[in-house]
Amino acid sequence: MLRSIAFAVLLGLAALPARACGLALVLAVDVSGSVDPREYRIQMEGLAAALQDGIVMEALVHQQAQVTLVQWTGASRQRQTIPWTEIGSFDDVIALSNRIGDDPRIWRNYSTAIGEALIASLDTFDAVPQCRRKVVDVSGDGVSNEGVAPLDQRDALRRAGVTVNALAIETDEQDLTAYFFENVIWGDGAFVVTANGFEDYPEQIKRKLQRETTRQVSQLR
């Protein structure tokens, strides 16, 4: 009798639908000419460490998130260097963070084309239509100075239901945070986090990921 009950329970669990993807997250990393090799390593290692933060890990697993990484610089130089990765466990997050920490830089000494980075990021979402929330996490240390303007992408982002959040790495007096507020971020609840130089990037990317990954977790419980 007990064996029959246990078998029935197992059949019931097997019949339950898999939890739908709650979040598709593009990590768009600036590799333009203003980023030197040391600063590139700070970004990649900081991002890898931030993904292993307990709050971030739990949020990604709970939402069965899909995560990818895009390196971007000047016009026509954007590439998805780590494909969409399904997060079903803490081990999946750790494996992804290790890949990001080891991801080799593919460009240097080129301009800053944020609008082109948004186009490239937007195109990647075609592969994860099942995800309920779509977010681009773009970080950079300068204003867009090549290619299409970031503002020109807002209609496409709106139609696709994509939110863009930004991390401004302040390295001079240009007030990059204000520029990102006015020209880059988009969507309901979109926000900018400020890093005071590259040394502050690891702490601020952790705060940013905590905020954007946990935003709708409570609604999925």
MARRO-852304 format. One record per residue: x, y, z of N, C-alpha, C, O in turn; residue in one letter. Coordinates in nm, 2 decimals, always signed. Layout:
    n_u    n_v    n_w   ca_u   ca_v   ca_w    c_u    c_v    c_w    o_u    o_v    o_w residuo
      X      Y      Z      X      Y      Z      X      Y      Z      X      Y      Z       A
...
END
This chain:
    n_u    n_v    n_w   ca_u   ca_v   ca_w    c_u    c_v    c_w    o_u    o_v    o_w residuo
  +0.08  -0.12  +0.00  +0.00  +0.00  +0.00  +0.09  +0.13  +0.00  +0.06  +0.22  -0.08       M
  +0.19  +0.13  +0.09  +0.28  +0.25  +0.10  +0.35  +0.26  -0.03  +0.37  +0.38  -0.08       L
  +0.39  +0.15  -0.09  +0.47  +0.16  -0.22  +0.38  +0.22  -0.33  +0.43  +0.29  -0.41       R
  +0.25  +0.18  -0.33  +0.16  +0.23  -0.43  +0.14  +0.38  -0.41  +0.13  +0.46  -0.51       S
  +0.13  +0.43  -0.28  +0.11  +0.57  -0.25  +0.23  +0.65  -0.30  +0.22  +0.75  -0.36       I
  +0.35  +0.60  -0.27  +0.48  +0.66  -0.31  +0.49  +0.67  -0.46  +0.53  +0.78  -0.51       A
  +0.45  +0.57  -0.53  +0.45  +0.57  -0.67  +0.36  +0.67  -0.73  +0.39  +0.74  -0.83       F
  +0.24  +0.69  -0.67  +0.14  +0.78  -0.71  +0.20  +0.93  -0.69  +0.17  +1.01  -0.78       A
  +0.26  +0.95  -0.58  +0.32  +1.08  -0.55  +0.43  +1.12  -0.66  +0.43  +1.23  -0.71       V
  +0.51  +1.02  -0.69  +0.62  +1.04  -0.79  +0.56  +1.08  -0.92  +0.61  +1.16  -0.99       L
  +0.45  +1.01  -0.96  +0.39  +1.03  -1.09  +0.33  +1.17  -1.09  +0.33  +1.24  -1.19       L
  +0.27  +1.21  -0.97  +0.21  +1.35  -0.97  +0.32  +1.46  -0.98  +0.30  +1.56  -1.05       G
  +0.44  +1.43  -0.92  +0.55  +1.53  -0.93  +0.60  +1.54  -1.07  +0.63  +1.65  -1.12       L
  +0.61  +1.43  -1.13  +0.66  +1.42  -1.27  +0.56  +1.50  -1.36  +0.60  +1.55  -1.46       A
  +0.43  +1.50  -1.33  +0.33  +1.56  -1.42  +0.33  +1.71  -1.40  +0.27  +1.78  -1.48       A
  +0.39  +1.77  -1.29  +0.39  +1.91  -1.26  +0.46  +1.98  -1.37  +0.57  +1.94  -1.41       L
  +0.41  +2.09  -1.42  +0.49  +2.17  -1.52  +0.61  +2.23  -1.46  +0.61  +2.27  -1.35       P
  +0.72  +2.24  -1.54  +0.84  +2.30  -1.49  +0.81  +2.45  -1.47  +0.74  +2.51  -1.54       A
  +0.88  +2.51  -1.37  +0.86  +2.65  -1.34  +0.91  +2.73  -1.46  +1.02  +2.71  -1.51       R
  +0.83  +2.83  -1.50  +0.87  +2.91  -1.62  +0.98  +3.00  -1.58  +1.00  +3.04  -1.47       A
  +1.06  +3.03  -1.69  +1.17  +3.13  -1.66  +1.11  +3.26  -1.62  +1.03  +3.32  -1.70       C
  +1.15  +3.31  -1.51  +1.10  +3.44  -1.46  +1.19  +3.56  -1.50  +1.15  +3.67  -1.49       G
  +1.31  +3.54  -1.55  +1.40  +3.65  -1.58  +1.50  +3.61  -1.68  +1.57  +3.50  -1.67       L
  +1.52  +3.69  -1.79  +1.62  +3.68  -1.89  +1.71  +3.80  -1.87  +1.67  +3.91  -1.88       A
  +1.84  +3.78  -1.84  +1.93  +3.89  -1.80  +2.05  +3.89  -1.89  +2.13  +3.79  -1.90       L
  +2.07  +4.00  -1.96  +2.19  +4.02  -2.04  +2.29  +4.11  -1.96  +2.25  +4.22  -1.92       V
  +2.41  +4.06  -1.94  +2.51  +4.13  -1.88  +2.60  +4.19  -1.99  +2.68  +4.12  -2.05       L
  +2.59  +4.32  -2.01  +2.65  +4.39  -2.12  +2.77  +4.47  -2.07  +2.76  +4.57  -2.00       A
  +2.89  +4.42  -2.10  +3.02  +4.47  -2.04  +3.10  +4.55  -2.14  +3.12  +4.51  -2.25       V
  +3.14  +4.67  -2.09  +3.21  +4.77  -2.17  +3.36  +4.72  -2.19  +3.43  +4.71  -2.09       D
  +3.40  +4.70  -2.32  +3.54  +4.67  -2.34  +3.60  +4.77  -2.44  +3.69  +4.74  -2.52       V
  +3.56  +4.90  -2.43  +3.61  +5.00  -2.52  +3.75  +5.04  -2.48  +3.81  +4.99  -2.38       S
  +3.81  +5.13  -2.57  +3.95  +5.16  -2.55  +3.98  +5.23  -2.42  +4.10  +5.23  -2.38       G
  +3.88  +5.29  -2.35  +3.91  +5.36  -2.22  +3.92  +5.26  -2.11  +3.96  +5.30  -2.00       S
  +3.90  +5.13  -2.13  +3.91  +5.03  -2.03  +4.04  +4.96  -2.05  +4.06  +4.89  -2.15       V
  +4.14  +4.97  -1.96  +4.27  +4.91  -1.97  +4.26  +4.76  -1.93  +4.16  +4.72  -1.87       D
  +4.36  +4.68  -1.95  +4.35  +4.54  -1.91  +4.32  +4.51  -1.77  +4.25  +4.42  -1.73       P
  +4.38  +4.60  -1.68  +4.35  +4.58  -1.53  +4.21  +4.61  -1.50  +4.14  +4.53  -1.43       R
  +4.15  +4.71  -1.57  +4.01  +4.75  -1.54  +3.92  +4.64  -1.60  +3.81  +4.61  -1.55       E
  +3.96  +4.58  -1.71  +3.88  +4.47  -1.77  +3.87  +4.36  -1.67  +3.76  +4.30  -1.65       Y
  +3.98  +4.32  -1.61  +3.98  +4.21  -1.51  +3.90  +4.25  -1.39  +3.83  +4.16  -1.34       R
  +3.91  +4.37  -1.35  +3.82  +4.41  -1.23  +3.67  +4.39  -1.27  +3.60  +4.34  -1.18       I
  +3.63  +4.43  -1.39  +3.49  +4.41  -1.43  +3.46  +4.26  -1.43  +3.35  +4.22  -1.37       Q
  +3.53  +4.18  -1.49  +3.49  +4.04  -1.51  +3.50  +3.96  -1.38  +3.41  +3.88  -1.35       M
  +3.60  +3.99  -1.30  +3.61  +3.92  -1.17  +3.51  +3.97  -1.07  +3.46  +3.90  -0.99       E
  +3.48  +4.10  -1.08  +3.38  +4.16  -0.99  +3.24  +4.11  -1.03  +3.16  +4.08  -0.94       G
  +3.21  +4.10  -1.15  +3.09  +4.04  -1.20  +3.07  +3.90  -1.16  +2.97  +3.85  -1.11       L
  +3.18  +3.82  -1.18  +3.18  +3.68  -1.14  +3.15  +3.66  -0.99  +3.07  +3.58  -0.95       A
  +3.22  +3.75  -0.91  +3.20  +3.74  -0.76  +3.05  +3.78  -0.72  +2.99  +3.72  -0.63       A
  +3.00  +3.88  -0.79  +2.87  +3.93  -0.76  +2.76  +3.83  -0.79  +2.66  +3.81  -0.71       A
  +2.78  +3.75  -0.89  +2.69  +3.64  -0.92  +2.68  +3.54  -0.81  +2.58  +3.47  -0.79       L
  +2.79  +3.52  -0.74  +2.80  +3.42  -0.63  +2.75  +3.48  -0.50  +2.75  +3.41  -0.40       Q
  +2.71  +3.60  -0.49  +2.64  +3.66  -0.37  +2.52  +3.58  -0.34  +2.44  +3.54  -0.43       D
  +2.50  +3.55  -0.21  +2.39  +3.46  -0.17  +2.25  +3.51  -0.22  +2.17  +3.43  -0.26       G
  +2.23  +3.64  -0.21  +2.10  +3.69  -0.25  +2.08  +3.68  -0.40  +1.97  +3.64  -0.44       I
  +2.18  +3.71  -0.47  +2.17  +3.70  -0.62  +2.15  +3.55  -0.66  +2.07  +3.53  -0.75       V
  +2.23  +3.46  -0.60  +2.22  +3.32  -0.64  +2.08  +3.27  -0.61  +2.02  +3.20  -0.70       M
  +2.02  +3.30  -0.50  +1.89  +3.25  -0.46  +1.79  +3.30  -0.56  +1.69  +3.23  -0.60       E
  +1.80  +3.43  -0.59  +1.70  +3.50  -0.68  +1.71  +3.43  -0.82  +1.60  +3.41  -0.88       A
  +1.83  +3.41  -0.87  +1.84  +3.35  -1.01  +1.79  +3.21  -1.01  +1.72  +3.17  -1.10       L
  +1.82  +3.13  -0.91  +1.77  +2.99  -0.91  +1.62  +2.99  -0.89  +1.55  +2.92  -0.96       V
  +1.56  +3.07  -0.80  +1.42  +3.07  -0.78  +1.34  +3.11  -0.91  +1.24  +3.05  -0.93       H
  +1.40  +3.20  -0.99  +1.33  +3.24  -1.11  +1.36  +3.15  -1.23  +1.32  +3.18  -1.34       Q
  +1.45  +3.05  -1.21  +1.49  +2.97  -1.32  +1.54  +3.06  -1.43  +1.50  +3.04  -1.55       Q
  +1.63  +3.15  -1.40  +1.67  +3.26  -1.49  +1.75  +3.20  -1.60  +1.81  +3.10  -1.60       A
  +1.76  +3.28  -1.71  +1.85  +3.26  -1.82  +1.94  +3.38  -1.82  +1.90  +3.50  -1.81       Q
  +2.07  +3.36  -1.83  +2.17  +3.47  -1.82  +2.27  +3.46  -1.94  +2.31  +3.34  -1.97       V
  +2.31  +3.57  -2.00  +2.41  +3.57  -2.10  +2.50  +3.69  -2.08  +2.47  +3.78  -2.01       T
  +2.61  +3.69  -2.15  +2.71  +3.80  -2.14  +2.74  +3.85  -2.28  +2.77  +3.77  -2.37       L
  +2.74  +3.98  -2.30  +2.77  +4.05  -2.42  +2.89  +4.14  -2.40  +2.88  +4.23  -2.31       V
  +3.00  +4.13  -2.47  +3.10  +4.23  -2.47  +3.07  +4.33  -2.58  +3.04  +4.30  -2.69       Q
  +3.09  +4.46  -2.55  +3.06  +4.56  -2.65  +3.16  +4.68  -2.64  +3.22  +4.71  -2.54       W
  +3.18  +4.74  -2.76  +3.27  +4.86  -2.77  +3.21  +4.94  -2.88  +3.10  +4.99  -2.87       T
  +3.29  +4.97  -2.99  +3.25  +5.06  -3.10  +3.14  +5.00  -3.19  +3.10  +4.88  -3.17       G
  +3.09  +5.08  -3.28  +2.99  +5.03  -3.38  +3.03  +4.90  -3.45  +3.15  +4.89  -3.49       A
  +2.94  +4.81  -3.46  +2.96  +4.68  -3.52  +3.06  +4.59  -3.44  +3.10  +4.48  -3.50       S
  +3.09  +4.62  -3.32  +3.18  +4.54  -3.24  +3.11  +4.51  -3.11  +3.14  +4.56  -3.00       R
  +3.01  +4.41  -3.12  +2.94  +4.36  -3.00  +2.93  +4.21  -3.02  +2.89  +4.17  -3.13       Q
  +2.95  +4.13  -2.92  +2.94  +3.99  -2.94  +2.89  +3.92  -2.81  +2.93  +3.96  -2.70       R
  +2.80  +3.82  -2.83  +2.76  +3.74  -2.72  +2.86  +3.64  -2.69  +2.87  +3.53  -2.76       Q
  +2.95  +3.66  -2.59  +3.06  +3.57  -2.57  +3.03  +3.45  -2.48  +3.10  +3.35  -2.49       T
  +2.92  +3.46  -2.40  +2.87  +3.35  -2.33  +2.73  +3.33  -2.36  +2.65  +3.43  -2.34       I
  +2.69  +3.22  -2.41  +2.55  +3.20  -2.46  +2.45  +3.20  -2.34  +2.49  +3.19  -2.23       P
  +2.32  +3.20  -2.37  +2.22  +3.19  -2.27  +2.24  +3.07  -2.19  +2.26  +2.96  -2.24       W
  +2.24  +3.09  -2.06  +2.27  +2.98  -1.96  +2.16  +2.96  -1.87  +2.12  +3.06  -1.80       T
  +2.09  +2.85  -1.86  +1.98  +2.83  -1.77  +2.03  +2.80  -1.63  +2.12  +2.73  -1.61       E
  +1.97  +2.87  -1.54  +2.01  +2.86  -1.40  +1.90  +2.78  -1.32  +1.79  +2.83  -1.29       I
  +1.93  +2.66  -1.29  +1.84  +2.57  -1.22  +1.89  +2.54  -1.08  +1.82  +2.48  -1.00       G
  +2.01  +2.57  -1.05  +2.07  +2.54  -0.92  +2.19  +2.63  -0.89  +2.23  +2.71  -0.97       S
  +2.23  +2.63  -0.76  +2.35  +2.70  -0.72  +2.47  +2.66  -0.80  +2.56  +2.75  -0.84       F
  +2.48  +2.54  -0.83  +2.60  +2.49  -0.91  +2.60  +2.55  -1.05  +2.71  +2.58  -1.11       D
  +2.48  +2.58  -1.11  +2.47  +2.64  -1.24  +2.53  +2.79  -1.23  +2.60  +2.83  -1.32       D
  +2.49  +2.86  -1.12  +2.54  +2.99  -1.10  +2.69  +2.99  -1.09  +2.76  +3.08  -1.15       V
  +2.75  +2.90  -1.01  +2.89  +2.90  -0.99  +2.96  +2.87  -1.12  +3.06  +2.93  -1.15       I
  +2.91  +2.77  -1.20  +2.97  +2.74  -1.33  +2.97  +2.86  -1.42  +3.07  +2.89  -1.49       A
  +2.86  +2.94  -1.42  +2.85  +3.05  -1.50  +2.95  +3.16  -1.46  +3.02  +3.22  -1.54       L
  +2.95  +3.18  -1.33  +3.04  +3.29  -1.28  +3.19  +3.25  -1.31  +3.27  +3.34  -1.34       S
  +3.22  +3.13  -1.30  +3.36  +3.09  -1.34  +3.39  +3.11  -1.49  +3.50  +3.16  -1.52       N
  +3.29  +3.09  -1.57  +3.31  +3.12  -1.71  +3.33  +3.27  -1.74  +3.41  +3.31  -1.82       R
  +3.25  +3.35  -1.67  +3.26  +3.49  -1.68  +3.40  +3.54  -1.63  +3.46  +3.62  -1.70       I
  +3.44  +3.49  -1.52  +3.57  +3.53  -1.47  +3.69  +3.50  -1.56  +3.79  +3.56  -1.56       G
  +3.67  +3.39  -1.65  +3.77  +3.35  -1.74  +3.75  +3.40  -1.88  +3.83  +3.37  -1.97       D
  +3.64  +3.47  -1.90  +3.60  +3.51  -2.04  +3.71  +3.61  -2.10  +3.73  +3.71  -2.05       D
  +3.78  +3.57  -2.21  +3.88  +3.65  -2.27  +3.83  +3.77  -2.34  +3.72  +3.77  -2.40       P
  +3.90  +3.88  -2.33  +3.86  +4.01  -2.40  +3.88  +3.99  -2.55  +3.98  +3.94  -2.59       R
  +3.78  +4.03  -2.62  +3.79  +4.01  -2.77  +3.82  +4.14  -2.85  +3.85  +4.13  -2.96       I
  +3.80  +4.26  -2.78  +3.84  +4.38  -2.85  +3.91  +4.48  -2.75  +3.89  +4.47  -2.63       W
  +3.99  +4.57  -2.80  +4.04  +4.68  -2.72  +4.07  +4.80  -2.82  +4.08  +4.78  -2.94       R
  +4.08  +4.91  -2.77  +4.12  +5.03  -2.85  +4.01  +5.08  -2.95  +4.04  +5.13  -3.05       N
  +3.88  +5.05  -2.92  +3.78  +5.10  -3.00  +3.69  +5.20  -2.92  +3.71  +5.22  -2.80       Y
  +3.59  +5.26  -2.99  +3.51  +5.36  -2.94  +3.40  +5.30  -2.85  +3.40  +5.19  -2.82       S
  +3.30  +5.39  -2.81  +3.19  +5.36  -2.72  +3.06  +5.37  -2.79  +3.02  +5.49  -2.81       T
  +3.00  +5.26  -2.82  +2.87  +5.27  -2.90  +2.76  +5.20  -2.81  +2.73  +5.08  -2.83       A
  +2.70  +5.28  -2.72  +2.60  +5.22  -2.63  +2.48  +5.18  -2.70  +2.42  +5.08  -2.67       I
  +2.44  +5.26  -2.80  +2.32  +5.23  -2.88  +2.33  +5.10  -2.95  +2.24  +5.02  -2.95       G
  +2.45  +5.07  -3.01  +2.48  +4.94  -3.07  +2.48  +4.83  -2.97  +2.43  +4.72  -3.01       E
  +2.53  +4.86  -2.85  +2.52  +4.75  -2.75  +2.38  +4.72  -2.71  +2.35  +4.60  -2.69       A
  +2.29  +4.81  -2.71  +2.15  +4.79  -2.68  +2.09  +4.70  -2.79  +2.01  +4.61  -2.76       L
  +2.12  +4.73  -2.92  +2.07  +4.66  -3.03  +2.11  +4.51  -3.02  +2.03  +4.42  -3.03       I
  +2.24  +4.49  -2.99  +2.30  +4.36  -2.98  +2.23  +4.28  -2.87  +2.20  +4.16  -2.88       A
  +2.21  +4.35  -2.76  +2.15  +4.28  -2.64  +2.01  +4.25  -2.67  +1.96  +4.14  -2.63       S
  +1.93  +4.34  -2.73  +1.79  +4.32  -2.77  +1.78  +4.20  -2.86  +1.69  +4.12  -2.84       L
  +1.87  +4.18  -2.95  +1.86  +4.07  -3.05  +1.87  +3.93  -2.98  +1.82  +3.83  -3.02       D
  +1.95  +3.93  -2.87  +1.97  +3.80  -2.80  +1.84  +3.74  -2.74  +1.83  +3.62  -2.72       T
  +1.74  +3.83  -2.71  +1.62  +3.78  -2.64  +1.53  +3.69  -2.73  +1.44  +3.63  -2.68       F
  +1.56  +3.70  -2.86  +1.48  +3.61  -2.95  +1.50  +3.46  -2.91  +1.41  +3.38  -2.94       D
  +1.61  +3.43  -2.84  +1.64  +3.29  -2.81  +1.57  +3.25  -2.68  +1.57  +3.13  -2.64       A
  +1.51  +3.34  -2.60  +1.45  +3.31  -2.47  +1.31  +3.37  -2.46  +1.29  +3.45  -2.37       V
  +1.22  +3.34  -2.56  +1.09  +3.41  -2.55  +1.01  +3.36  -2.43  +0.91  +3.43  -2.40       P
  +1.04  +3.25  -2.37  +0.96  +3.20  -2.26  +0.98  +3.28  -2.13  +0.90  +3.26  -2.04       Q
  +1.08  +3.36  -2.12  +1.11  +3.43  -2.00  +1.01  +3.55  -1.97  +0.98  +3.63  -2.07       C
  +0.96  +3.56  -1.85  +0.86  +3.66  -1.82  +0.91  +3.81  -1.82  +0.85  +3.90  -1.86       R
  +1.03  +3.82  -1.77  +1.09  +3.96  -1.75  +1.22  +3.96  -1.82  +1.30  +3.86  -1.81       R
  +1.25  +4.06  -1.90  +1.37  +4.07  -1.98  +1.44  +4.20  -1.94  +1.39  +4.31  -1.95       K
  +1.57  +4.18  -1.90  +1.65  +4.29  -1.85  +1.79  +4.30  -1.91  +1.85  +4.19  -1.93       V
  +1.83  +4.42  -1.95  +1.97  +4.44  -2.00  +2.04  +4.51  -1.88  +2.00  +4.62  -1.84       V
  +2.15  +4.46  -1.84  +2.23  +4.52  -1.73  +2.36  +4.57  -1.81  +2.45  +4.50  -1.83       D
  +2.36  +4.70  -1.84  +2.47  +4.76  -1.91  +2.56  +4.84  -1.82  +2.51  +4.93  -1.74       V
  +2.69  +4.82  -1.83  +2.78  +4.90  -1.75  +2.88  +4.97  -1.84  +2.91  +4.91  -1.95       S
  +2.93  +5.08  -1.80  +3.03  +5.15  -1.89  +3.09  +5.27  -1.82  +3.05  +5.31  -1.71       G
  +3.20  +5.32  -1.88  +3.28  +5.43  -1.82  +3.28  +5.56  -1.90  +3.36  +5.65  -1.88       D
  +3.19  +5.56  -2.00  +3.19  +5.68  -2.09  +3.06  +5.69  -2.16  +2.98  +5.60  -2.17       G
  +3.04  +5.81  -2.22  +2.92  +5.84  -2.30  +2.93  +5.78  -2.44  +3.04  +5.75  -2.48       V
  +2.82  +5.76  -2.50  +2.82  +5.70  -2.64  +2.88  +5.80  -2.73  +2.84  +5.92  -2.74       S
  +2.98  +5.76  -2.81  +3.04  +5.85  -2.91  +3.05  +5.79  -3.05  +3.13  +5.85  -3.13       N
  +2.98  +5.69  -3.08  +2.98  +5.63  -3.21  +2.85  +5.55  -3.23  +2.79  +5.50  -3.14       E
  +2.81  +5.54  -3.36  +2.70  +5.46  -3.39  +2.57  +5.53  -3.35  +2.56  +5.65  -3.33       G
  +2.46  +5.45  -3.35  +2.32  +5.50  -3.33  +2.31  +5.55  -3.18  +2.38  +5.50  -3.09       V
  +2.23  +5.65  -3.16  +2.21  +5.70  -3.02  +2.13  +5.61  -2.94  +2.04  +5.54  -2.99       A
  +2.17  +5.59  -2.81  +2.09  +5.50  -2.72  +1.94  +5.54  -2.72  +1.86  +5.45  -2.71       P
  +1.91  +5.67  -2.72  +1.77  +5.71  -2.71  +1.69  +5.66  -2.83  +1.57  +5.64  -2.82       L
  +1.75  +5.64  -2.94  +1.68  +5.59  -3.06  +1.63  +5.45  -3.05  +1.56  +5.40  -3.13       D
  +1.68  +5.38  -2.94  +1.64  +5.24  -2.93  +1.52  +5.22  -2.84  +1.47  +5.11  -2.82       Q
  +1.46  +5.33  -2.79  +1.36  +5.31  -2.69  +1.23  +5.25  -2.74  +1.16  +5.18  -2.67       R
  +1.19  +5.28  -2.86  +1.07  +5.23  -2.92  +1.09  +5.07  -2.93  +0.99  +5.00  -2.90       D
  +1.20  +5.03  -2.98  +1.23  +4.89  -2.99  +1.23  +4.82  -2.86  +1.17  +4.71  -2.84       A
  +1.29  +4.88  -2.76  +1.29  +4.82  -2.62  +1.15  +4.82  -2.57  +1.11  +4.72  -2.50       L
  +1.07  +4.92  -2.59  +0.93  +4.92  -2.54  +0.85  +4.81  -2.61  +0.78  +4.73  -2.54       R
  +0.86  +4.79  -2.74  +0.79  +4.69  -2.81  +0.82  +4.55  -2.76  +0.74  +4.46  -2.75       R
  +0.95  +4.53  -2.73  +1.00  +4.40  -2.68  +0.98  +4.38  -2.53  +1.00  +4.27  -2.48       A
  +0.93  +4.48  -2.46  +0.91  +4.47  -2.32  +1.04  +4.45  -2.24  +1.04  +4.38  -2.14       G
  +1.15  +4.51  -2.28  +1.28  +4.50  -2.22  +1.31  +4.62  -2.13  +1.29  +4.74  -2.17       V
  +1.36  +4.60  -2.02  +1.41  +4.70  -1.92  +1.56  +4.71  -1.93  +1.63  +4.61  -1.94       T
  +1.61  +4.83  -1.93  +1.75  +4.86  -1.93  +1.79  +4.93  -1.80  +1.74  +5.04  -1.77       V
  +1.88  +4.86  -1.72  +1.94  +4.93  -1.61  +2.09  +4.95  -1.64  +2.14  +4.88  -1.72       N
  +2.15  +5.05  -1.57  +2.29  +5.08  -1.60  +2.37  +5.10  -1.47  +2.32  +5.13  -1.37       A
  +2.50  +5.07  -1.49  +2.60  +5.10  -1.39  +2.70  +5.20  -1.45  +2.77  +5.17  -1.55       L
  +2.70  +5.32  -1.40  +2.79  +5.42  -1.45  +2.92  +5.42  -1.37  +2.92  +5.44  -1.25       A
  +3.04  +5.39  -1.44  +3.17  +5.39  -1.37  +3.23  +5.53  -1.39  +3.28  +5.56  -1.50       I
  +3.22  +5.61  -1.29  +3.26  +5.75  -1.29  +3.42  +5.75  -1.28  +3.47  +5.71  -1.18       E
  +3.48  +5.81  -1.38  +3.63  +5.82  -1.38  +3.68  +5.96  -1.41  +3.80  +5.99  -1.40       T
  +3.58  +6.06  -1.43  +3.62  +6.20  -1.45  +3.50  +6.29  -1.41  +3.42  +6.25  -1.33       D
  +3.50  +6.41  -1.46  +3.40  +6.50  -1.42  +3.28  +6.51  -1.51  +3.20  +6.61  -1.51       E
  +3.26  +6.41  -1.60  +3.15  +6.43  -1.70  +3.01  +6.39  -1.65  +2.91  +6.41  -1.72       Q
  +2.99  +6.35  -1.53  +2.86  +6.31  -1.47  +2.80  +6.20  -1.56  +2.69  +6.23  -1.61       D
  +2.86  +6.09  -1.57  +2.81  +5.98  -1.65  +2.68  +5.93  -1.59  +2.59  +5.88  -1.67       L
  +2.66  +5.93  -1.46  +2.54  +5.89  -1.40  +2.42  +5.96  -1.46  +2.32  +5.90  -1.49       T
  +2.43  +6.09  -1.47  +2.32  +6.17  -1.52  +2.30  +6.14  -1.67  +2.18  +6.13  -1.71       A
  +2.40  +6.12  -1.74  +2.39  +6.08  -1.89  +2.32  +5.95  -1.90  +2.23  +5.94  -1.99       Y
  +2.35  +5.85  -1.82  +2.28  +5.72  -1.82  +2.13  +5.74  -1.79  +2.05  +5.67  -1.85       F
  +2.10  +5.82  -1.69  +1.96  +5.84  -1.65  +1.89  +5.90  -1.77  +1.77  +5.86  -1.79       F
  +1.95  +5.99  -1.84  +1.87  +6.07  -1.94  +1.87  +5.99  -2.08  +1.78  +6.01  -2.16       E
  +1.97  +5.91  -2.10  +1.99  +5.85  -2.24  +1.99  +5.70  -2.25  +1.96  +5.65  -2.36       N
  +2.01  +5.63  -2.14  +2.03  +5.49  -2.16  +1.92  +5.40  -2.09  +1.87  +5.31  -2.16       V
  +1.89  +5.43  -1.96  +1.80  +5.34  -1.90  +1.66  +5.35  -1.95  +1.62  +5.45  -2.01       I
  +1.58  +5.24  -1.94  +1.45  +5.24  -2.00  +1.37  +5.13  -1.93  +1.42  +5.03  -1.89       W
  +1.24  +5.16  -1.91  +1.14  +5.06  -1.86  +1.09  +5.09  -1.72  +1.15  +5.18  -1.65       G
  +0.99  +5.02  -1.68  +0.93  +5.04  -1.55  +1.03  +5.00  -1.44  +1.09  +4.89  -1.43       D
  +1.06  +5.10  -1.36  +1.15  +5.08  -1.24  +1.30  +5.08  -1.28  +1.38  +5.05  -1.20       G
  +1.33  +5.12  -1.40  +1.47  +5.13  -1.45  +1.55  +5.22  -1.36  +1.50  +5.32  -1.31       A
  +1.68  +5.18  -1.34  +1.76  +5.26  -1.25  +1.91  +5.26  -1.29  +1.95  +5.18  -1.37       F
  +1.98  +5.35  -1.23  +2.13  +5.36  -1.25  +2.20  +5.35  -1.11  +2.15  +5.41  -1.01       V
  +2.30  +5.27  -1.11  +2.39  +5.26  -0.99  +2.52  +5.32  -1.03  +2.57  +5.31  -1.14       V
  +2.59  +5.40  -0.94  +2.71  +5.46  -0.96  +2.83  +5.39  -0.89  +2.82  +5.36  -0.77       T
  +2.94  +5.37  -0.97  +3.06  +5.32  -0.91  +3.16  +5.44  -0.92  +3.18  +5.49  -1.03       A
  +3.22  +5.47  -0.81  +3.32  +5.57  -0.81  +3.46  +5.52  -0.85  +3.55  +5.49  -0.76       N
  +3.48  +5.50  -0.98  +3.60  +5.44  -1.03  +3.59  +5.29  -1.04  +3.49  +5.23  -0.99       G
  +3.68  +5.23  -1.11  +3.68  +5.08  -1.13  +3.69  +5.01  -1.00  +3.64  +4.90  -0.99       F
  +3.77  +5.06  -0.90  +3.79  +4.99  -0.78  +3.66  +4.97  -0.70  +3.64  +4.88  -0.63       E
  +3.56  +5.06  -0.73  +3.43  +5.05  -0.66  +3.33  +4.96  -0.74  +3.22  +4.93  -0.69       D
  +3.37  +4.92  -0.86  +3.28  +4.84  -0.95  +3.24  +4.71  -0.88  +3.12  +4.68  -0.88       Y
  +3.32  +4.63  -0.82  +3.28  +4.50  -0.76  +3.16  +4.52  -0.66  +3.07  +4.44  -0.66       P
  +3.18  +4.61  -0.57  +3.07  +4.63  -0.47  +2.94  +4.68  -0.54  +2.83  +4.64  -0.50       E
  +2.95  +4.77  -0.63  +2.83  +4.83  -0.69  +2.76  +4.74  -0.79  +2.64  +4.74  -0.80       Q
  +2.84  +4.65  -0.86  +2.77  +4.55  -0.95  +2.70  +4.45  -0.86  +2.59  +4.40  -0.90       I
  +2.75  +4.42  -0.74  +2.68  +4.33  -0.65  +2.55  +4.39  -0.61  +2.44  +4.33  -0.61       K
  +2.55  +4.52  -0.57  +2.43  +4.59  -0.53  +2.33  +4.59  -0.64  +2.21  +4.58  -0.62       R
  +2.38  +4.62  -0.76  +2.29  +4.63  -0.88  +2.22  +4.50  -0.91  +2.10  +4.49  -0.93       K
  +2.30  +4.39  -0.91  +2.24  +4.26  -0.93  +2.14  +4.22  -0.83  +2.04  +4.16  -0.86       L
  +2.17  +4.25  -0.70  +2.08  +4.22  -0.60  +1.94  +4.29  -0.62  +1.84  +4.23  -0.61       Q
  +1.95  +4.41  -0.66  +1.83  +4.49  -0.69  +1.75  +4.44  -0.81  +1.63  +4.43  -0.80       R
  +1.82  +4.42  -0.92  +1.74  +4.38  -1.04  +1.70  +4.23  -1.04  +1.60  +4.20  -1.11       E
  +1.77  +4.15  -0.97  +1.73  +4.00  -0.97  +1.62  +3.98  -0.87  +1.54  +3.88  -0.89       T
  +1.61  +4.05  -0.76  +1.51  +4.02  -0.66  +1.39  +4.10  -0.68  +1.29  +4.08  -0.60       T
  +1.38  +4.19  -0.77  +1.27  +4.29  -0.78  +1.13  +4.22  -0.79  +1.04  +4.26  -0.72       R
  +1.12  +4.11  -0.86  +0.99  +4.05  -0.88  +0.98  +3.91  -0.82  +0.89  +3.83  -0.84       Q
  +1.08  +3.87  -0.74  +1.08  +3.73  -0.68  +0.96  +3.71  -0.60  +0.90  +3.60  -0.60       V
  +0.92  +3.81  -0.51  +0.81  +3.79  -0.42  +0.68  +3.77  -0.50  +0.59  +3.70  -0.45       S
  +0.67  +3.82  -0.62  +0.55  +3.80  -0.70  +0.54  +3.66  -0.76  +0.44  +3.61  -0.81       Q
  +0.66  +3.59  -0.76  +0.66  +3.45  -0.82  +0.64  +3.34  -0.72  +0.63  +3.23  -0.75       L
  +0.64  +3.38  -0.59  +0.63  +3.27  -0.48  +0.49  +3.22  -0.48  +0.46  +3.13  -0.40       R
END
